[in-house]
């Protein structure tokens, strides 16, 4: 069992946050695939974090990934 299997509705959460962060990812020139992977990793690293916190961390990780 993977870490993401432990989080209820993990994929639904990823999809919801991907919709909300897709414009940001496009603006910084990041592919949707890379953005989705970062969102997955953020959720896996902080499974109890709310959407707002995950979005802040995901934006930060996306910017770091571009360096």
C-alpha positions as CSV (number, residue, x, y, z in Angstrom):
1,X,0.0,0.0,0.0
2,X,1.4,3.4,-0.9
3,X,1.3,6.5,1.2
4,X,-1.4,8.0,-1.1
5,X,-3.7,5.0,-0.5
6,X,-3.9,6.0,3.1
7,X,-5.4,9.4,2.4
8,X,-9.2,9.3,1.7
9,X,-10.1,10.8,-1.6
10,X,-6.5,11.6,-2.4
11,X,-7.1,11.7,-6.2
12,X,-10.2,13.9,-5.8
13,X,-8.1,16.3,-3.6
14,X,-5.3,16.4,-6.2
15,X,-7.8,17.1,-9.0
16,X,-9.5,19.9,-7.1
17,X,-6.2,21.6,-6.2
18,X,-4.9,21.0,-9.7
19,X,-7.8,23.0,-11.0
20,X,-7.1,25.8,-8.6
21,X,-3.4,25.9,-9.3
22,X,-3.4,25.3,-13.0
23,X,-3.2,29.0,-13.9
24,X,-0.3,29.5,-11.6
25,X,1.5,26.6,-13.0
26,X,1.0,27.9,-16.6
27,X,2.1,31.4,-15.7
28,X,5.4,30.1,-14.4
29,X,5.9,27.8,-17.3
30,X,5.4,24.5,-15.5
31,X,3.8,21.5,-17.2
32,X,0.6,20.1,-15.8
33,X,2.3,16.8,-15.2
34,X,5.0,18.4,-13.1
35,X,2.5,20.5,-11.2
36,X,0.3,17.4,-10.5
37,X,3.3,15.5,-9.2
38,X,4.2,18.3,-6.8
39,X,0.7,18.5,-5.5
40,X,0.7,14.7,-4.9
41,X,4.0,15.0,-3.0
42,X,2.8,18.0,-0.9
43,X,-0.4,16.1,0.1
44,X,1.7,13.0,0.9
45,X,4.1,15.0,3.0
46,X,1.4,16.8,4.9
47,X,-1.7,14.6,4.9
48,X,-3.6,16.6,7.5
49,X,-3.0,20.0,5.9
50,X,-6.1,21.8,4.6
51,X,-6.4,23.0,1.0
52,X,-5.1,26.4,1.7
53,X,-2.0,25.2,3.3
54,X,-1.4,22.6,0.5
55,X,-1.8,25.3,-2.1
56,X,0.8,27.6,-0.4
57,X,3.3,24.7,-0.1
58,X,2.6,23.6,-3.7
59,X,3.2,27.1,-5.1
60,X,6.4,27.3,-3.1
61,X,7.6,23.9,-4.3
62,X,6.7,24.8,-7.9
63,X,8.9,27.9,-7.7
64,X,11.7,26.0,-6.1
65,X,11.5,23.3,-8.8
66,X,12.1,26.0,-11.5
67,X,15.4,27.2,-10.0
